[in-house]
Amino acid sequence: MTQQAASSPVRVLLVEDDEDDFLLVRDALRAMGSGGVTIDWVREADPALAALGEARHEVCLLDYRLGAHTGVELLEQARRQGVHTPIILLTGMAEGSEVDRQAQQAGAADFLAKSEVTPVLLERSIRYAIQHARTLEVLRRSQANFRELIEQMPAGLTVLTGGRVIYVNPAMARLSGVSREALLGRTLDAFLAPLLGAEEWPRLREALPAEDAPVAPRDARLLRPSGEAMPVELARLPVVFDGQPGSLWVARDLTERKLLQSRLMLAERMASLGMVAGTVAHDITNPLSYVLANLHHLEADVLPRLPLAEAERSEVRTLLGDIRHGAQSFRDIIQQLRVFAHEGKEAPAPVEVHRVLESSVRMVQHTLRQRARLVRDYTQPLSVMADEGKLGQVFMHLLINAAEALPEGDVEHQEIRLVTRPQGARVAIEFHDTGASIPPDRRERVFEPFFPDAAGGVDTGLGLSVCRTIVTDLGGRMELESGPGRGRVFRLLLPVPERQAVLSPPPVPLGGVPRRGRILIVDDERMVGVAIRRALQREHEVVVMTEAREALERLAAGDPFDIILCDMMMPEMSGMELYEELSRVAPQVAGRMVFLTGGAFTPRAREFLGRVGNPCMEKPFLPEELRQLVQSLLARESSAPPRA
């Protein structure tokens, strides 16, 4: 016996209906080596099964003949009931090799003839049976732990041996949308062909190496019976399962990864738009600024002095008006780009809903015109708390989604309607379309990644899922309504600002004539400075400089100016750096700076403008807008105490 067994008696269950045989076996047990035994004796099959079920004994000695039953039958019944206690079958002289074979098949630990039982033989048989049972128990626990592990795995696991599915874990059933029972027994073709589809599976089948050889992870789309296409990563590994060689197919859900990638792509796209808009602001808005300023000068100052007939003068005014209209349209396009040019995550701020909606419409109007009539059902001006760039992205996607729900070529009978209205502490923004309705059981699922938005519709990919995430992050809610003959309505409910900012018009000078001021223009683009001077020189003294360092020397030396119109971005010294230097040597002068910018798209520039609080005017601006700003600043300065 082992050291542990020798230290305590072995608990033995003896099942024997003959008292003489019981005494024979009992004496052999008592004559065994050190440690001794404790014996429980039962005569019949039913009490024996009950005792075995209690699992109190380390070994059972079972007589082959128990009245109407045989020990093999009792052994088989015990094993069916989950009894793992080692059982040694005892027989008389009449039984031979056939009973031995039956006992072995039924799960007996040993087979002994009573006439040959000796204490030494019985001790060795019991010791081997107990040790073997303990080894089997460790193996059973290991297998149970392994089975529990793969049952709990989040990845879908499918095992094939002999060319057929023999095991499917719950995760695979969830991913595929097919029950485990329905998958068991399928061949490889019958298993993967419905899940991958008529296009994907033949390509994968063709690329598969030899039977059960490893297959490196590859992206695929799992087609569920509901019609949903789920992105997964598929791989195959050779395994031995339940003692049989086979292959393990692993399917890992990539939905979260794709969603994260989509958000990263969205962030990258926003950053790219910011770079594009910044380039446009610097390289195009400067020329556009002096085009608009010179047009104004030509129309207001030059044209009246030209010796033209009235008809010619009218024709020139018409041409100038057309040019100005085109330039202003270009200016509007630049403003639309700026809506989508934010970098990083912006804190929600009050955003005017209709302005962002109109910018989004203009960005996708070519697509909308080919599909439907656009109808606007706006209420009074409304503001929401949002990140303007992300809100514009949501509007653009919902507009495109509405357009793609409608077939091309029937514009007059199809409609996309934009509806806005206040709704308590929120603003409702609705996107109506006359496309095919969505059944009730699919309405919530259209917001799942890669779920088709209609029974025969277009796969929405990640767009609607990302839109809902953005709206939720803004503290809002996104809903869908749809019904037979009513098309679809995507509704956004966004919070309103706690306090609506009331924009008061800039103060105008008292009296009819504005005060004449002395104005310095600092802009590295000479023609911008010249154009601004032309717009202001009738009413003010204007000095133009193209280098910020030269302007710094002049201002630091005490050359007085009422207003400094300064470009934000200049090569050698930026407007921000000029402000910082003036704040150190002439702080009152720094307070008179007005920044001209093509769009403050860098975090540093945005932080700077928010910190200093100086006025800022975005290029390209209209001359009249600049004149009004200058007049309001001069009037404000006139009402202030005299400066030293």
C-alpha positions in Angstrom: 0.0 0.0 0.0 1.1 3.6 -0.4 2.3 5.6 2.6 -0.9 7.6 2.7 -3.0 4.3 2.5 -0.9 2.7 5.2 -1.6 5.5 7.6 -5.4 4.9 7.7 -7.7 1.9 7.1 -8.9 1.3 3.6 -12.7 1.6 3.3 -14.1 -1.4 1.5 -17.6 -2.2 0.3 -18.1 -5.9 0.0 -21.2 -7.0 -2.0 -21.7 -10.7 -1.4 -24.9 -12.7 -0.9 -23.2 -15.9 0.4 -22.2 -15.7 4.0 -19.4 -18.3 3.7 -17.8 -16.4 0.8 -18.2 -13.2 2.8 -16.2 -14.8 5.7 -13.6 -16.0 3.2 -13.0 -12.6 1.7 -13.3 -10.9 5.1 -10.5 -13.0 6.5 -8.3 -12.3 3.5 -8.9 -8.6 3.9 -8.0 -8.7 7.6 -4.8 -10.6 6.9 -3.5 -7.8 4.6 -0.5 -5.7 5.5 -0.3 -2.7 7.8 -3.1 -0.1 8.0 -6.0 -2.5 8.1 -9.4 -2.2 6.5 -13.0 -1.2 7.4 -15.6 -3.4 5.8 -19.2 -2.6 4.9 -21.2 -5.7 3.8 -24.3 -5.7 1.7 -26.1 -8.7 0.2 -28.3 -7.3 -2.5 -28.0 -5.1 -5.7 -30.2 -2.2 -4.7 -28.4 -1.4 -1.3 -25.1 -1.9 -3.1 -26.0 0.7 -5.7 -27.1 3.1 -3.0 -23.9 2.6 -1.1 -21.8 3.1 -4.2 -23.7 6.3 -4.9 -22.6 7.8 -1.6 -19.0 7.5 -2.7 -17.8 6.7 0.9 -15.6 3.7 -0.1 -12.2 3.5 -1.7 -12.8 0.2 -3.4 -15.7 -2.3 -3.9 -15.4 -6.1 -4.0 -18.4 -7.3 -6.0 -19.6 -10.9 -6.3 -20.4 -12.0 -9.9 -23.7 -13.7 -8.9 -26.2 -11.8 -6.8 -29.4 -13.7 -7.0 -31.3 -12.6 -10.2 -28.5 -10.1 -11.1 -24.9 -10.5 -12.2 -22.1 -8.4 -10.9 -21.4 -7.2 -14.5 -25.0 -5.9 -14.7 -24.6 -4.1 -11.4 -21.2 -2.7 -12.5 -22.7 -1.4 -15.8 -25.6 0.3 -13.9 -23.2 1.9 -11.4 -21.1 3.3 -14.2 -24.2 4.7 -16.0 -25.1 6.5 -12.7 -21.6 8.2 -12.7 -20.0 6.0 -10.0 -16.2 6.2 -10.3 -15.3 3.9 -7.3 -12.9 1.1 -8.4 -14.8 -2.2 -8.5 -13.0 -5.6 -8.4 -15.2 -8.5 -9.6 -15.0 -11.8 -7.6 -16.2 -15.0 -9.2 -16.5 -18.7 -8.5 -14.8 -21.5 -10.4 -17.5 -21.8 -13.1 -16.8 -18.4 -14.7 -13.9 -18.1 -17.1 -12.4 -15.8 -19.7 -15.7 -14.6 -21.2 -16.8 -13.1 -17.8 -13.3 -11.6 -17.5 -13.8 -9.9 -20.9 -17.3 -8.7 -20.0 -16.0 -7.3 -16.7 -13.2 -5.5 -18.4 -15.6 -3.9 -21.0 -18.0 -2.9 -18.2 -15.2 -1.0 -16.4 -14.0 -3.4 -13.7 -10.6 -2.6 -12.1 -9.8 -6.4 -11.7 -11.2 -9.8 -12.0 -10.4 -12.4 -9.3 -11.4 -16.0 -8.6 -12.5 -16.5 -5.0 -10.6 -19.9 -4.8 -7.4 -18.1 -5.6 -7.7 -15.1 -3.4 -4.9 -14.7 -0.9 -4.1 -11.7 1.3 -1.1 -10.8 -0.8 -3.0 -11.1 -4.1 -6.0 -9.2 -2.7 -3.8 -6.4 -1.3 -2.0 -5.9 -4.6 -5.3 -5.9 -6.6 -6.8 -3.3 -4.2 -3.7 -1.1 -4.2 -3.5 -1.1 -8.0 -7.2 -0.4 -8.3 -7.1 2.5 -5.9 -4.0 4.0 -7.6 -5.6 3.6 -11.1 -8.8 5.2 -9.9 -6.9 8.2 -8.5 -5.1 8.6 -11.8 -8.3 8.4 -13.7 -9.9 11.0 -11.3 -7.0 13.4 -12.0 -7.5 12.9 -15.7 -11.3 13.4 -15.4 -10.8 16.7 -13.5 -8.2 17.8 -16.1 -10.6 17.0 -18.9 -13.5 18.7 -17.1 -11.4 21.8 -16.5 -10.3 21.8 -20.2 -13.9 21.4 -21.3 -15.1 24.2 -19.0 -12.3 26.4 -20.3 -13.2 25.9 -24.0 -16.9 26.2 -23.1 -16.3 29.6 -21.6 -13.9 30.8 -24.4 -15.2 34.0 -26.1 -13.8 32.8 -29.4 -15.9 30.3 -31.4 -14.3 26.8 -31.4 -15.3 23.9 -33.7 -13.6 20.5 -33.8 -13.7 18.2 -36.8 -12.4 14.6 -36.7 -12.9 12.2 -39.6 -14.2 15.0 -41.7 -17.2 15.8 -39.4 -18.0 18.3 -36.7 -17.8 16.5 -33.2 -17.7 19.6 -30.9 -19.0 23.2 -31.0 -18.6 25.6 -28.1 -21.3 28.0 -27.1 -19.4 31.0 -28.5 -19.4 29.4 -32.0 -23.2 28.9 -31.8 -23.6 32.6 -30.8 -21.4 33.8 -33.5 -23.0 31.7 -36.3 -26.5 32.1 -35.1 -26.9 28.3 -35.5 -27.5 25.9 -32.6 -24.8 23.5 -31.5 -27.0 20.5 -32.3 -27.6 21.7 -35.8 -23.8 22.1 -36.4 -22.8 18.7 -35.0 -22.2 16.0 -37.6 -21.7 18.4 -40.5 -18.9 18.0 -43.0 -16.4 20.8 -43.5 -18.3 22.0 -46.6 -21.7 21.8 -44.9 -20.3 23.7 -41.8 -18.5 26.6 -43.5 -20.3 27.1 -46.9 -23.5 28.5 -45.4 -21.5 30.7 -42.9 -19.1 32.2 -45.4 -21.4 32.4 -48.4 -21.2 31.4 -52.1 -18.3 33.8 -52.8 -16.1 33.6 -49.8 -16.1 29.8 -49.1 -14.9 28.6 -52.6 -12.0 31.0 -52.4 -11.1 29.8 -48.9 -11.6 26.1 -49.9 -9.3 26.6 -52.9 -6.6 28.1 -50.7 -6.8 25.4 -47.9 -3.6 23.3 -47.5 -3.6 19.6 -46.9 -6.2 18.1 -44.6 -5.9 19.4 -41.0 -2.8 21.5 -41.8 -2.6 24.9 -40.0 -4.4 27.8 -41.7 -3.0 31.2 -40.7 -5.6 33.7 -39.3 -7.5 35.5 -42.1 -10.4 38.0 -42.1 -13.8 36.8 -43.2 -17.5 37.7 -42.9 -19.7 35.3 -41.1 -23.3 35.3 -42.5 -25.9 34.7 -39.9 -29.3 33.3 -40.7 -30.8 36.7 -39.8 -28.9 38.3 -42.7 -26.3 40.0 -40.5 -22.7 39.9 -41.7 -20.3 39.7 -38.8 -16.6 40.4 -39.3 -14.5 37.5 -37.9 -10.9 36.2 -38.0 -10.7 32.5 -39.0 -7.9 30.1 -38.3 -7.3 26.3 -38.3 -5.1 24.3 -36.0 -4.3 20.5 -35.9 -5.4 19.0 -32.6 -6.0 15.7 -30.8 -9.5 15.7 -29.3 -10.8 12.9 -27.2 -7.9 10.8 -28.4 -8.6 11.4 -32.1 -6.6 13.5 -34.5 -8.5 16.3 -36.1 -8.7 20.1 -36.7 -9.8 23.0 -34.6 -11.4 26.0 -36.4 -11.2 29.2 -34.4 -13.6 32.1 -35.2 -12.9 35.4 -33.4 -15.4 38.3 -33.5 -13.8 41.4 -34.9 -16.7 43.7 -34.5 -15.2 45.7 -31.6 -11.8 45.9 -33.4 -13.5 47.2 -36.6 -15.5 49.7 -34.6 -12.3 51.0 -33.0 -10.6 51.1 -36.4 -13.5 53.1 -37.8 -13.3 55.6 -34.9 -9.6 55.9 -35.5 -10.2 56.4 -39.2 -12.8 59.0 -38.4 -10.3 60.8 -36.1 -7.6 60.6 -38.9 -10.1 61.9 -41.4 -11.0 64.8 -39.2 -7.3 65.5 -38.7 -6.7 65.3 -42.5 -9.6 67.7 -43.1 -8.0 70.0 -40.6 -4.7 70.0 -42.5 -6.5 70.5 -45.8 -8.5 73.4 -44.4 -5.4 74.9 -42.8 -3.7 74.8 -46.2 -6.7 76.2 -47.9 -6.9 78.9 -45.2 -3.3 80.0 -45.7 -2.9 79.5 -49.5 -6.3 80.5 -50.8 -8.0 82.7 -48.2 -5.4 85.4 -48.5 -5.9 85.8 -52.3 -9.6 85.6 -51.8 -9.4 88.2 -49.1 -7.8 90.8 -51.4 -10.1 89.8 -54.3 -13.1 90.6 -52.2 -11.5 93.8 -50.9 -10.5 95.0 -54.3 -13.9 94.2 -55.8 -15.4 96.3 -53.1 -12.9 99.1 -53.8 -13.5 98.9 -57.5 -17.3 99.0 -57.1 -17.5 101.7 -54.4 -14.5 104.0 -55.2 -13.2 103.4 -58.8 -16.4 102.8 -60.8 -18.1 106.1 -59.8 -15.1 108.0 -61.2 -15.0 106.3 -64.6 -16.5 108.3 -67.5 -19.0 105.6 -68.6 -22.4 105.8 -70.1 -25.2 104.7 -67.9 -25.7 101.5 -69.8 -22.0 100.7 -69.7 -21.9 101.5 -66.0 -24.9 99.2 -65.4 -23.2 96.4 -67.3 -20.0 96.7 -65.3 -21.9 96.7 -62.0 -23.7 93.5 -63.2 -20.3 91.9 -64.0 -18.8 92.9 -60.7 -21.9 91.6 -58.9 -21.5 88.2 -60.6 -17.8 88.1 -59.7 -18.5 89.0 -56.1 -21.2 86.3 -55.9 -18.8 83.7 -57.2 -16.1 84.8 -54.7 -18.6 84.8 -51.8 -19.7 81.3 -52.8 -16.0 80.2 -52.7 -15.9 81.8 -49.2 -18.9 79.8 -48.1 -17.2 76.6 -49.3 -14.1 77.4 -47.2 -16.4 78.0 -44.2 -18.0 74.6 -44.8 -14.6 72.9 -44.8 -13.8 74.5 -41.5 -16.8 72.8 -39.9 -15.0 69.5 -40.3 -11.5 70.7 -39.5 -11.3 70.2 -35.7 -8.4 68.2 -34.5 -8.7 65.8 -31.5 -11.7 65.7 -29.1 -13.3 69.1 -28.6 -15.3 69.9 -25.5 -19.0 70.3 -26.3 -20.0 73.9 -26.9 -23.2 75.7 -28.2 -23.6 75.0 -31.9 -26.2 76.5 -34.2 -28.1 73.5 -35.6 -29.3 74.9 -38.9 -25.9 76.3 -39.9 -24.2 72.9 -39.5 -27.2 71.2 -41.2 -26.8 73.5 -44.2 -23.1 73.0 -44.3 -23.6 69.3 -44.4 -26.2 69.5 -47.1 -23.9 71.5 -49.3 -21.1 69.0 -48.8 -23.3 66.1 -50.1 -25.8 68.0 -52.3 -24.5 66.3 -55.5 -25.6 62.9 -54.1 -28.9 64.2 -52.8 -29.9 65.8 -56.2 -29.7 62.4 -57.9 -32.0 60.7 -55.5 -34.7 63.0 -54.1 -36.2 66.4 -53.4 -34.8 68.0 -50.3 -37.4 69.6 -48.1 -36.5 71.8 -45.0 -39.0 72.0 -42.2 -37.1 74.2 -39.7 -38.4 75.8 -36.6 -36.9 78.9 -35.0 -33.1 79.1 -34.6 -31.9 76.3 -32.3 -28.6 75.6 -30.6 -27.3 72.3 -29.0 -24.3 71.4 -27.0 -22.0 69.5 -29.3 -18.6 69.2 -31.0 -19.4 71.0 -34.3 -17.1 68.8 -36.4 -18.4 65.5 -35.1 -22.0 66.7 -35.4 -21.4 67.7 -39.0 -20.0 64.1 -39.6 -23.2 62.6 -38.1 -25.4 64.9 -40.3 -23.5 64.1 -43.4 -23.7 60.3 -42.8 -27.5 60.4 -42.1 -28.0 62.5 -45.3 -26.1 60.0 -47.4 -27.8 57.1 -45.6 -31.2 58.6 -46.5 -30.1 59.1 -50.2 -28.8 55.5 -50.5 -32.1 54.2 -49.3 -33.7 55.6 -52.5 -33.2 54.4 -56.0 -31.8 56.8 -58.6 -33.9 58.3 -61.4 -37.2 59.1 -59.6 -36.3 62.4 -58.0 -39.8 63.9 -58.3 -41.5 61.1 -56.3 -38.9 60.7 -53.6 -38.3 63.0 -50.7 -35.7 63.6 -48.0 -37.1 65.9 -45.3 -35.1 67.7 -42.6 -37.2 68.6 -39.5 -36.0 70.5 -36.4 -38.0 71.5 -33.3 -37.4 72.1 -29.6 -38.4 69.2 -27.4 -38.2 70.1 -23.7 -34.5 70.4 -22.7 -33.5 68.9 -26.0 -33.6 69.6 -29.7 -35.1 67.1 -32.0 -33.4 66.8 -35.4 -35.1 64.4 -37.8 -34.0 62.9 -41.2 -37.1 61.6 -43.0 -36.9 59.6 -46.2 -39.4 57.8 -48.4 -37.3 54.6 -48.7 -38.4 51.1 -47.9 -39.6 50.6 -44.3 -37.7 48.5 -41.8 -39.5 45.7 -39.9 -39.9 46.1 -36.2 -37.6 43.3 -35.3 -34.8 44.9 -37.2 -35.1 48.6 -36.2 -32.9 48.4 -33.1 -30.4 46.2 -34.9 -29.6 48.6 -37.7 -27.3 50.3 -35.2 -25.3 47.2 -34.8 -22.1 47.1 -36.9 -22.5 45.6 -40.3 -26.2 45.0 -40.0 -28.2 45.7 -43.2 -30.7 48.5 -42.7 -33.5 46.9 -44.6 -34.6 43.5 -45.7 -33.0 43.8 -49.0 -31.1 47.0 -48.3 -27.5 48.1 -48.1 -25.1 46.9 -45.4 -24.7 49.9 -43.1 -21.2 48.9 -42.2 -20.1 50.9 -39.1 -21.6 54.3 -40.0 -24.9 54.2 -38.0 -23.1 52.5 -35.1 -20.4 55.3 -35.0 -23.2 57.9 -35.4 -25.0 56.6 -32.4 -21.8 56.5 -30.4 -21.0 60.1 -31.2 -24.5 61.2 -30.3 -24.5 59.2 -27.0 -21.1 60.7 -26.1 -22.6 64.2 -26.6 -25.3 63.3 -24.0 -28.0 62.8 -26.6 -30.0 59.9 -28.0 -30.5 58.5 -31.5 -33.8 56.8 -32.5 -35.3 55.1 -35.6 -39.0 55.1 -36.6 -40.3 53.2 -39.6 -43.6 51.7 -40.8 -45.2 50.3 -43.9 -45.7 53.2 -46.4 -44.1 55.7 -44.0 -40.4 55.3 -44.9 -37.8 55.9 -42.2 -37.1 58.6 -39.7 -33.7 58.9 -37.9 -34.2 61.2 -35.0 -31.4 62.9 -32.9 -32.2 64.3 -29.5 -29.4 66.6 -28.3 -29.2 68.7 -25.2 -29.6 72.5 -25.4 -27.0 74.8 -23.8 -27.9 75.7 -20.2 -27.8 79.3 -21.1 -28.4 80.5 -24.6 -25.7 83.1 -25.4 -27.4 86.3 -26.7 -25.3 87.9 -29.3 -25.7 91.7 -29.2 -24.7 93.8 -32.2 -21.3 95.5 -31.9 -21.6 99.1 -30.6 -21.7 101.7 -33.2 -20.1 105.2 -32.9 -22.3 107.9 -31.4 -23.3 110.4 -34.1 -23.2 109.7 -37.8 -19.4 110.1 -38.4 -17.0 107.5 -37.1 -13.8 108.6 -35.4 -10.8 108.6 -37.6 -8.2 106.2 -36.3 -4.6 105.2 -37.0 -4.4 101.6 -38.0 -1.4 99.2 -38.5 -1.8 96.2 -40.8 0.8 93.4 -40.3 0.5 90.6 -42.9 3.2 88.8 -44.8 1.0 88.7 -47.8 1.5 92.2 -49.3 -1.6 92.2 -51.4 -3.8 91.4 -48.4 -2.4 94.5 -46.6 -2.9 96.7 -49.7 -6.5 95.5 -50.1 -7.3 96.2 -46.5 -5.7 99.6 -46.7 -7.9 100.4 -49.7 -11.0 99.3 -47.8 -10.2 101.5 -44.8 -8.1 104.4 -46.1 -11.1 106.8 -46.8 -12.0 106.8 -43.1 -8.7 106.1 -41.4 -4.9 106.5 -41.6 -3.6 103.1 -42.5 0.0 101.8 -42.4 0.9 98.4 -44.0 3.9 96.2 -42.9 4.8 92.7 -44.0 7.3 91.8 -41.3 6.2 91.2 -37.7 9.7 92.0 -36.3 9.8 95.4 -38.0 6.3 96.1 -36.6 7.5 95.1 -33.1 10.4 97.6 -33.2 8.1 100.3 -34.4 5.4 99.7 -31.7 7.9 99.2 -28.9 9.5 102.5 -29.9 6.1 104.2 -29.1 4.7 104.8 -32.6 1.0 105.1 -31.7 -1.7 103.1 -33.4 -5.3 102.7 -32.3 -5.7 99.2 -33.8 -3.2 96.6 -35.1 -4.7 94.2 -37.6 -2.3 91.2 -37.5 -2.2 87.9 -39.4 -1.9 84.9 -37.0 0.5 82.8 -39.1 3.6 84.5 -40.6 6.9 82.8 -41.4 9.6 84.6 -39.2 7.4 85.8 -36.4 3.8 84.8 -35.9 1.0 87.0 -34.7 1.0 85.0 -31.5 4.7 85.7 -30.9 4.2 89.4 -31.7 1.5 89.5 -29.1 3.6 87.8 -26.4 6.5 90.2 -27.1 4.2 93.3 -27.0 2.7 92.0 -23.7 6.1 92.1 -22.2 7.3 95.5 -23.5 4.0 97.4 -24.3 1.0 95.5 -22.8 -1.5 98.3 -23.7 -0.5 98.0 -27.3 -1.0 94.2 -27.2 -4.6 94.7 -26.1 -5.3 96.7 -29.3 -4.4 93.7 -31.6 -7.1 92.2 -33.8 -6.0 88.8 -35.2 -6.7 87.9 -38.9 -6.7 84.1 -39.4 -7.5 81.6 -42.1 -8.6 79.2 -39.4 -6.9 78.5 -36.1 -6.6 74.7 -36.5 -3.7 73.9 -34.3 -4.4 73.2 -30.6 -1.8 76.0 -29.7 -3.6 78.6 -31.8 -7.0 77.7 -30.5 -5.7 77.8 -26.9 -4.0 81.1 -27.6 -7.2 82.8 -29.0 -9.3 81.5 -26.1 -6.7 82.8 -23.5 -6.0 86.3 -24.8 -9.6 87.3 -25.6 -8.6 89.7 -28.4 -11.0 90.0 -31.3 -10.4 87.6 -34.2 -11.6 87.9 -37.8 -11.5 84.9 -40.1 -10.4 85.3 -43.7 -11.7 85.7 -46.3 -13.8 88.6 -44.8 -15.9 91.2 -46.6 -14.6 94.8 -46.4 -17.9 96.0 -44.9 -17.4 93.4 -42.0 -13.9 94.8 -41.4 -15.1 98.4 -41.5 -17.8 97.7 -38.9 -15.4 95.9 -36.6 -12.9 98.8 -36.8 -15.6 101.4 -36.1 -17.0 99.5 -33.1 -13.5 99.2 -31.6 -12.7 102.8 -32.1 -16.1 103.8 -30.6 -15.4 101.6 -27.6 -12.0 103.1 -27.2 -13.5 106.6 -27.4 -15.8 105.9 -24.5 -13.0 104.5 -22.4 -10.8 106.7 -20.1 -7.8 108.3 -22.0 -4.8 106.0 -22.2 -1.4 107.2 -21.0 
